């Protein structure tokens, strides 16, 4: 019976994540346990729509907790409505997943929506992360209208 209770407690603990953690880069702002930690919205060089150029843009999603988080059904969206839905992604504790816009082979930490066009606007854009219930988790705005991304 004790083993069953321990397994049940561990299962509940893996699902119940802290809602907010302190943001050490901006002490006045709280951040979610899973958050957008970095964005490269303008790939360097000429925009030639090659897969190499496409995949020089990315968004990093960080899990700041020690527990793994199931991102299945979560979305990452830009201002123009381009949306990536996470499928079968489990982000380990204290890990970062990088989402590229182009074609590639998904791994646990590298994700590719297999698009053939740029997602992030070169002058400015906002990346918004929502959970599987559509609730806002985090966003990061970049470019001349928003300042630099994290």
C-alpha positions as CSV (number, residue, x, y, z in Angstrom):
1,X,0.0,0.0,0.0
2,X,2.9,2.4,0.8
3,X,4.4,1.9,-2.6
4,X,1.1,2.7,-4.3
5,X,0.7,5.9,-2.3
6,X,4.3,6.9,-3.2
7,X,3.6,6.4,-6.9
8,X,0.4,8.3,-6.6
9,X,2.1,11.2,-4.8
10,X,4.9,11.3,-7.4
11,X,2.4,11.3,-10.2
12,X,0.4,14.2,-8.7
13,X,3.7,16.1,-8.0
14,X,4.8,15.7,-11.6
15,X,1.6,17.3,-12.8
16,X,1.3,20.1,-10.3
17,X,3.9,22.6,-11.2
18,X,4.5,25.9,-9.5
19,X,2.6,28.6,-11.3
20,X,5.3,31.3,-11.1
21,X,9.0,31.6,-10.6
22,X,11.1,34.7,-10.1
23,X,12.6,36.2,-13.3
24,X,16.2,37.0,-12.4
25,X,16.6,39.1,-15.6
26,X,13.7,41.4,-14.7
27,X,13.0,41.3,-10.9
28,X,9.7,43.2,-11.4
29,X,8.2,40.5,-13.6
30,X,7.1,37.1,-12.6
31,X,7.5,34.2,-15.1
32,X,5.9,30.9,-15.6
33,X,7.7,27.6,-14.8
34,X,7.8,27.1,-18.5
35,X,8.6,30.2,-20.5
36,X,10.1,31.7,-23.6
37,X,13.7,32.3,-22.8
38,X,15.1,33.4,-26.1
39,X,14.0,34.4,-29.6
40,X,16.0,34.9,-32.8
41,X,13.4,36.5,-35.1
42,X,15.6,37.6,-38.0
43,X,18.0,35.1,-39.4
44,X,21.4,36.6,-40.4
45,X,22.2,37.1,-44.0
46,X,19.9,37.2,-47.0
47,X,16.4,35.8,-46.6
48,X,16.5,33.3,-49.4
49,X,13.9,30.9,-47.9
50,X,16.5,28.1,-47.9
51,X,16.0,25.6,-45.1
52,X,19.4,26.7,-43.7
53,X,18.3,30.3,-43.6
54,X,14.8,29.4,-42.1
55,X,16.4,27.4,-39.3
56,X,18.6,30.3,-38.2
57,X,15.5,31.7,-36.6
58,X,14.2,30.0,-33.4
59,X,12.4,30.3,-30.2
60,X,13.7,28.7,-27.0
61,X,11.2,27.3,-24.5
62,X,12.7,26.7,-21.0
63,X,11.4,24.5,-18.2
64,X,12.8,26.1,-15.0
65,X,11.5,23.4,-12.7
66,X,13.1,20.0,-11.8
67,X,10.0,18.2,-13.1
68,X,9.3,17.2,-16.7
69,X,6.4,19.0,-18.3
70,X,4.1,17.5,-21.0
71,X,3.8,20.2,-23.8
72,X,1.4,18.1,-25.9
73,X,-1.2,20.5,-27.2
74,X,0.6,23.7,-26.2
75,X,1.0,26.4,-28.9
76,X,3.6,28.9,-30.0
77,X,2.2,31.7,-32.1
78,X,3.4,34.9,-33.8
79,X,1.5,38.2,-34.3
80,X,0.4,37.1,-37.8
81,X,-1.2,33.9,-36.5
82,X,1.4,31.4,-37.6
83,X,0.9,28.7,-35.0
84,X,3.0,25.7,-34.0
85,X,1.3,23.1,-31.9
86,X,3.5,20.8,-29.8
87,X,2.9,17.1,-30.4
88,X,4.3,14.4,-28.2
89,X,6.8,16.7,-26.5
90,X,8.0,16.1,-23.0
91,X,10.3,18.9,-21.8
92,X,12.6,17.5,-19.1
93,X,13.3,19.5,-15.9
94,X,15.8,22.3,-16.2
95,X,15.8,21.8,-20.0
96,X,15.4,24.0,-23.1
97,X,13.5,23.0,-26.3
98,X,14.4,25.0,-29.4
99,X,11.6,25.5,-32.1
100,X,12.9,26.2,-35.6
101,X,10.5,27.2,-38.4
102,X,12.0,25.0,-41.1
103,X,12.3,21.3,-42.0
104,X,14.3,18.9,-39.7
105,X,14.1,15.8,-37.6
106,X,12.5,16.4,-34.2
107,X,14.5,15.3,-31.1
108,X,13.6,15.8,-27.4
109,X,15.1,19.3,-27.6
110,X,15.0,20.4,-31.3
111,X,11.6,20.8,-32.9
112,X,10.7,21.5,-36.5
113,X,7.2,22.4,-37.8
114,X,8.5,21.7,-41.3
115,X,7.4,25.0,-42.8
116,X,8.9,26.3,-46.1
117,X,8.4,30.0,-45.2
118,X,9.7,32.4,-42.5
119,X,7.5,32.8,-39.4
120,X,9.0,35.7,-37.5
121,X,8.9,39.2,-39.0
122,X,12.3,40.8,-39.5
123,X,11.4,44.2,-38.1
124,X,9.4,43.2,-35.0
125,X,7.2,40.3,-33.8
126,X,5.8,38.8,-30.6
127,X,6.0,35.1,-29.7
128,X,3.1,33.9,-27.5
129,X,3.1,30.5,-25.6
130,X,-0.2,29.0,-24.5
131,X,-0.8,25.8,-22.7
132,X,-3.0,22.9,-23.8
133,X,-6.1,24.7,-22.5
134,X,-5.3,27.8,-24.4
135,X,-4.3,29.8,-21.4
136,X,-1.5,32.4,-21.7
137,X,1.8,31.2,-20.4
138,X,4.4,33.7,-21.7
139,X,5.3,36.0,-24.5
140,X,8.4,37.7,-25.9
141,X,8.3,40.8,-28.1
142,X,11.3,41.7,-30.4
143,X,12.3,44.3,-32.9
144,X,12.3,48.0,-33.3
145,X,8.9,48.5,-31.8
146,X,9.5,46.2,-28.8
147,X,13.2,46.4,-28.0
148,X,15.4,43.3,-27.9
149,X,14.2,39.8,-27.1
150,X,15.4,37.9,-24.1
